[in-house]
Amino acid sequence: MKLKLYNTRTRRKEIFRPIDPKAVRMYVCGPTVYDFAHIGNARPVIVFDVLFRLLRHVYGAKHVIYARNITDVDDKINARAAAEGVSIRELTERTAAQFHADAAAIGALPPTIEPRATAHIAEMIALVEQLIAKGHAYAAEGHVLFNVPSDDDYGGLSRRSVDDMRAGARVEVAPYKRDPMDFVLWKPSEGAEPGWDSPWGFGRPGWHLECSAMAEKHLGSVFDIHGGGIDLLFPHHENELAQSTCAHDTEVMANYWVHNGHLQVEGQKMSKSLGNFITIRELLKDWPGDVIRLNMLRTHYRQPMDWTAKGLAESDSLLRRWRAAIDEDGAEGDVDFGESAFLGALADDLNTPLAISAIHQMEPGDKFRALDLLGLGEQAEDPRLKSVNEKAIEERITARLAARKSKNWAEADRIRDELAAMGVALKDAKNSATGEIETTWEIAR
């Protein structure tokens, strides 16, 4: 089986050839921990978790290294901690724990390595020193800046012209910048702002610098896959690439750059001002994590996604049908995944919509194996059941079946309507062995 990935760097789909098949290395930009993660943040978590699972399937779980960082030093963190009147450490520990819980609830495996920015300050300082020594960075008024014109390849990843970017830069640029496009590697800290001693004074790293240092520390100066949302392509990933290649004299930082597309809500850009800003935590109050995950995977990862309530209901129904078939016939399967249409779809640039279509044609046991590879193997807790008295529902169903048996249709209908008012949908089916009517139920939407 040949795995193909769309490489943003080359703008084409390519056969994936790892540098070392016994140590496949992937870095994905993780959260800045100052608040609950929203559903836009959930998309790369799910997308790259599926890629992680697929790489483990192809190369073996012990041969795949997945690093996803946590940014725990950032101006947003400083502002939120000050607003809440808590320490930066208290805020980042709490919000990191929230992120971990939410990621687990939507079926994401923990990454192999989860580096934190504040644990890699020494590596960041060393990287800045390398860039200065090679003429790619300079110190000015307590700051250190990357000199964009020193990198002839700058703009290549995002396909942007430096001249055009410079022309579009703000006129009111900092007076200590040599070029309007130069970006901060290190900046001074004052007052309660977090900071560390450095050759350029007490300060803290720039956001872009953090990922370059952490990726090098754990995966090397050149590794296989760098992932993240398309919103990070510029300036974050462009700046990461510039820092890393200039510091290490390499042509690339990662051989394959993989980006997931944007997400909007009900046809609109998600924003707090529009009232459609949805966190993962809020969504988990109403929907099981596996439904959220499946709904995300029904759109190809590179395409823009419209997150809708209708889509969630469809995903819920689809997952229920698959699980019912598995429960009825068992989870034993014998499909040759190496030749299956399902795995072929996943191997073709993570075509999850096509893979989901292939699941429809599978035997129940093979469905189970396919769902497991998509991270849907275990049924998630349904929050809709927390407010439901299951014993009372079963008692009403028993009474309804008795009413039907005695042909008391009015009473049977009354109980059905009573359950419907509670949000419970009934499904009657004849048992092929006994000929008796059996009733199952689910929370209706």
N, C-alpha and C positions, 0 to 999 in steps of 0.2 A: 504494500500500500504506500502510495506517495502522498504526503501531506503538502498541500499548497496553501500559501498565505498571500494576501495582498500586501505588498510592501509599499508603504507610503513614500519611502525614499526613492524608489524607482518608478512608482506609479503603475505597477503591473503585478499580476499574480505570478508567484514564483514557487518552484518546488523548494520545500524547506530542507536545507542541508545543515545540520548542526555542526559547530566547530568540533565538538567531541560528543558522539552519541551516548557516551557513558556519563556525561555531565552536561545535560542540556540546560541552558541558563536563560531565565526570563526575568526582566525587571518591569514592574508596573507602578506608576505613580499612585500613591495611596492618599488617605484623607489628611486634611489639615484639621486637627481636632479642637474645634472651638464650639461646635453645636451638633445637633443631631444631623446625620447624613440624610439627604433627600433622595428621591427616586432617580434623579439624574445621576447621583453618585452611585446608585445601585447598579446602573448599567455596566460600567467597567468591572465592578466586582463580580457580576454574574458572567459576563463575556469571557473574562480572562480566567475565571474559575473553570469554565468549560474547556478552554484551551489547555489549562493546566491538567485537567483530567484526561484530555485526549493525548497529550504528550506523555503522561504517565502510562496510558494504555499502550502506546506505540513503543516507548523506549524503556518502560519499567519504572515503577514508583521510586526506586532508589536512585534513578539516573536523571531526575529532573529537579532543578533548583529554582524555586520561584521566590523572588524577593519583592515584597510590596512594603514600601516605607510608611512611616507615620511622621508627618510634619508637626512637631510640637514646639517650634519657635517661629512666630509669625506676627505681623502687626495686628491681624484680626484677633489672634489669641490674646495679645496684650490689651486690646480695647475691650474684649468681652470680659476678661478677668477683672479689669478695673471697674467695668459697669456692674459686675456682680459682687464686687468687694471681696473676691477670693484670690488666693495665690495662683500664679500661672500653673504651678505643678498640680494643684488641686483640680483646676479646670481641665487640664489636658488628661489627667488620669481618669477623671470621670467621663469625659467625652470619648476617650479611646475605648473605655469599657463599653460604652453605649454602642459604639461602632462595631466592636467585636460581637456583641450580642445580636445586633441587627444583621450582620453578615452571616452569622451562623443560622439565624432564623430563615434566611432566604437560600440556605443550602450551600453556602460557600465553604470550601475547605480552608483551614488556616494556611497561609503561605509557609514555605519552608523556612524563610527568614523574614523577620519584620523589623528592620532597623529603624531606630528613632534618630531624628536629626540631632538632638542635644547630646547623644552619645557618640557623635562623630565630628565634634568641633576640631579636634586635632587633625583629622584627615582633611577637613575643609581648609584649614590654615595652610597645611602643606600644599594643597592643590593651588591655592592663591599664590604661594611663593614660587611654585613652578611656572605659573603663567607670567608673573612679573619677570622672573629670570629669563624667560624666552621672548620677552618684548610684547606679550599679548595683554598685559594689564599694567596699571599704574596707580600709585597712591596719590590722593589729593584731598586735603582738608579732612582727614580722618576717615575718608572713604577709600575703597579700592574698586576700580572700575575695569571691566573688560573692554579693550579697545577693538571695536568691531572692524574698522578698516584693516586691522592686522591679519584678519582671517579672510583669505581670498574666496573661501567656499561658503561664507556666511549667507544665509537665505536659501541655500540649496535644498534643504529638507522641506521647507514650506513653499518653495518656488516663488520667492519674493525678491524683487530687485532692491538692493541696498540703496540705490539712488532714489527709488520711489519711496522707500521707507523713510529715508532721511528727509525727503521733501514733505512727507506727511507728518513728521514729528512736530511736537509743540514748539512754538517759537520761544516760549519761556523755559528754556532748558537750564539746568544747574550750571552756574558759571565755571565750575571746576571740571566740567566735561570737555574732553578734547573733541568729541564728535557727538552730535545729538543722539546717535544710535547707541552709544556706549551704555552698558548696563552695570548695575551694582553687584559686586561680589561680596563686599564687606562694608558695613556702615556703623557709625558710632552709636553707642547706647547712652542714654541719659536718664537720670532719676530712677524710677522703678522699673525701667525697661531691662529685660534680661540681657546679659552680656558676658563676654569672656575676654581675658587679656590676650592681646595679639601684638605682632610687630608694628601694627598701625594704630594701637591704642585699644581702649576698652570698647568692645562692640559686638556685633552679631552678624551672622551670615545672611546673604541674599538668598531668596527662595531657590533660584535656579542652581546655585552652587551646591545646595544640600544634596540633590539627587545625583549629581555627578560624583560627589565624594562617596556617597553610600553605595552606588552601583559599582564603582571601582573597587571599593573595599571588599565587597562580598561576591562579585561576579567577574572582576578583572577589568582591564582597560578596554577590551573588546569582548562582547558577549553576543548571544544569539538573537534575542527578541527584546525589544523595548516597547511597552504598551501603554495605553492611556486613552482618554477621550480626545476627540478631534479638537475640542476647545483648547487643549494644551499644546497643539502643534506649534502655534506661535503665540507668544514668544518663548514659552517655557522649554519645549523640546528643542527648538532651534538654538536656544542659548545653552542648554545642556550639551548639545552636540558640539557647539563651538568650544566650550570650555574643555571638554574631555579630549577632543581630537587635538587641540592646540597644546594642551598640557602633556599629552603622551605621544605626540607626533604620529598619530594613526590616521588613516583615511576615514575610518568609521568608528562610531561608538558601539553601535549594534548593527548586525547584518540585516535585521528585519525590523522595521518600524510598523506597528499595528495599531490602528486607531478605530475606536467605535464612534458611531454617529451621534448627532444631537438627539435630545428627547424633548418633546413638548407635551402639554396636557390639554386634551380635548380641543386640539387644533390651535392652541395658543402657547406662546412662550411662557414657561413657568416663572412666576414672580409673586412676591408677597403682596405687591400692590394690586394684582389682579385677583387675589384670593385663591389662587390655584397652586400654591406652594405646598407640596406634600412631602412629608418626611417618611422614611421607611418605617419608623416607629408608629406613626399615625396609621399607615396603611395596614400594618400588622394587627391593629386593633379590630379590623373588619375582614381581613382576608388571610388565609393560611400562607405561610412563606412559600410553599411549593407552587401555589397558584400565581403568586407574584413573579416567581422565577420563570414558570412556563410562559406567562404572558410576555415577559421580556424576550424570551427566545423565539417567539413566533414571528419576530421581525429580524431580518438579517442584520448582523451587528454593525455593518458599515452604513446601513441606510438610516435616514432620519426616522424616529419612531414617534407615533402619536399615542400617548397613554390615555386610555379611555375606560370608563366604567363598563361599557359594553364589552370591550376586549377582555377585561377581568372575568366577567360572567361567562364568556365563551371559553376561556381557559379553565375556569372552574368546572364547567360541564364536561369538557374534553378529558380532564384529568380523572374525573369521577367515572367516566365510561371506561377508560383504560384500566383503572384500578378494579372496577367491577368485573371486567373480563379476566383479570389476573386472579382475583379472589375466587372466581368460579372454577377456573381450570387449572390453577396452580402456577407456580413461578419457575418451573423447570423448563429450560429452553435449550435448543441445540443449534442455533443459527451460527454460521461461520462468519463472525464479524469482519474477518479480513476480506470477505467477498460481498458483504451485505450492502444493499442500497443505502441503508441507514449510515453505516460508517463511511461509505463513499461520499455521502453528502457532507458529513462533518469534516472529512479530510479535504474537501474542496472549499477552502477558505471559510470553515465553520458555517456552512450553509444549514443553520438550524431549522429554518422553515421547511426545507426539503427533507431534512432528517425526520422532522415531526410527521410529514406526510408519509414517509416510509414506515413509521411506527404503526399507522393504520392497517397496513398489510401484513403485519407480523402476527405470529401465533402468540397467545397470552404469555407464555414463559419467556419468549424472546422480547416481548414488550417490556417485561420487567428488567431484563439486562440492558435494554436501550435506555430506559428511564434512569437506571442507575448511573450510566455513563454521562447522562445529562445533569446529574445531581438531583434527580427526582425520585430516587429509589425508595426513600423513606417518606411515609406520609406525615406531613407536618400537622401540628396541632391546629385545630380549627377554632379561631376565637369566637366564632358564632355559636359554638356549643356551650360556651361558658355560662351564658344566660339561659340555657335551656335545661329543663328538668327532664332528663331522659326517662326516668322511671314513670313519670306522669304521661309522657308521650306513648310509651309502650303499653301502659294500661289503657289509654284511649284507643290505641290500634287494636288491642285484644277485644275491647268492647265493640268496636266497629265491625270486626270480623264476625263476632257473635251475632250482631244485628243483621249482617248480610246473610249469614247462614240461616237465620230465621225469617229471611225475606222482609225484615223491617227496614225498608230502603230509606224511609224518612229519617230514622235514627242514625243510620249509617252515614247519610249525607250531612246530618247535623254535626256529627263528630268530625267528619272530614273538613267541614267549614270552620269548625272550632280550631282544629289544628292549623288550617291555613291562616287563620287570624293570628296564630302564634308564630307564623313564619315557617311552618313545617309543610313540606310537599310530600305527598304519598305516591307510591308506585305499586300497583297491583300486578302480579304475574302468577300464572299457573305453574305449580310444581309438576314437571313432566313425569316424575316417578309416582307421586301420590294423587295427582289430579286436583289437589287442594289449592285454593288461592292463598298466596303469601304476599305480605305487604312489607315493603322497605320504605324508609323515609330519609329525607335530607332537608337541610335548611334551604329554603327557597330564596331566590333573589328577585 
